[in-house]
Amino acid sequence: MAEVFSAVGRRKTSVARVRLTAGAGEIIVNKKGVADFFSRDTLRSIVKQPLELTSTAGKYNVTANVDGGGESGQAGAGRHGIARCLALIDESISGVLKKASLMT
């Protein structure tokens, strides 16, 4: 079975429980595709930012359960959770993520 990396991301009052598995780059948020869940392109790009920054966009499938807050906070919480998962997978990229302020 494929290895699963999980982390919790937070922003404002939003919480995202994120799981990364090896895959083709599919992003599922609350059992919907990222394009269906987030109404604005900017929010979708916020969620994808850590993957694009570390050049891992097509390598992992993301499953996230977000709760609380508004759409912007949920996108930020998802981004934080994805960044924390990527840091678990490869500690050498955590510096890149920290420099881009994605780990706070």
C-alpha positions in Angstrom: 0.0 0.0 0.0 1.2 3.5 -0.8 2.6 5.6 2.0 0.2 8.4 3.3 1.5 11.6 4.8 -0.9 13.7 6.9 -0.8 17.0 8.6 -3.1 19.7 10.0 -3.1 23.2 8.6 -4.6 26.2 10.2 -5.4 29.8 9.3 -7.7 32.2 11.2 -10.5 29.9 12.4 -10.2 27.4 9.6 -8.7 23.9 10.1 -7.6 21.6 7.3 -6.7 17.9 7.7 -4.6 17.1 4.7 -3.4 13.7 3.4 -0.8 13.3 0.6 -0.4 10.1 -1.3 1.6 9.3 -4.4 -0.5 10.0 -7.5 -1.1 12.2 -10.5 -1.8 15.5 -8.8 -5.5 15.3 -8.0 -6.7 17.7 -5.3 -9.9 16.8 -3.4 -11.4 19.1 -0.8 -14.4 17.9 1.2 -15.1 15.2 -1.3 -15.2 17.7 -4.2 -12.6 18.7 -6.8 -10.6 21.8 -6.0 -12.3 23.6 -8.9 -15.7 22.8 -7.6 -15.0 23.6 -4.0 -13.3 27.0 -4.3 -15.2 29.5 -6.4 -12.2 31.8 -7.3 -9.1 31.1 -9.2 -7.0 32.9 -6.6 -8.1 30.5 -3.9 -7.3 27.5 -6.1 -3.8 28.9 -6.8 -3.3 29.5 -3.0 -4.0 25.8 -2.4 -1.7 24.7 -5.1 1.2 27.1 -4.2 3.3 24.7 -2.1 3.1 22.0 -4.7 4.2 24.4 -7.5 6.9 26.0 -5.4 8.5 22.6 -4.7 7.9 21.2 -8.3 5.8 18.3 -6.9 2.5 19.3 -8.6 2.1 16.1 -10.5 3.6 13.7 -8.0 1.0 13.6 -5.2 -2.7 13.4 -4.7 -4.1 15.7 -2.0 -7.2 14.9 0.1 -8.2 17.6 2.5 -11.1 18.0 4.9 -11.6 21.7 5.8 -13.8 23.1 8.5 -14.6 26.5 10.0 -14.0 30.1 8.7 -14.6 31.4 5.3 -13.4 30.4 1.8 -10.2 32.4 2.0 -9.2 31.0 5.5 -10.0 27.5 4.3 -7.7 27.9 1.2 -5.0 29.2 3.5 -5.4 26.3 5.9 -5.2 23.8 3.0 -2.0 25.5 1.8 -0.5 25.3 5.3 -1.4 21.6 5.6 0.0 20.7 2.2 3.2 22.6 3.1 3.5 20.7 6.3 3.0 17.3 4.5 5.7 18.2 2.0 8.1 19.1 4.8 7.4 15.6 6.3 8.1 13.9 3.0 11.4 15.8 2.3 13.0 17.9 5.0 15.3 19.6 2.5 12.4 21.5 1.0 11.2 22.9 4.3 13.6 25.7 3.9 12.1 26.7 0.6 8.6 26.6 2.1 9.7 28.6 5.2 11.3 31.3 2.9 8.0 31.6 1.1 6.2 32.0 4.5 4.1 28.8 3.9 5.0 27.2 7.2 3.5 29.7 9.6 
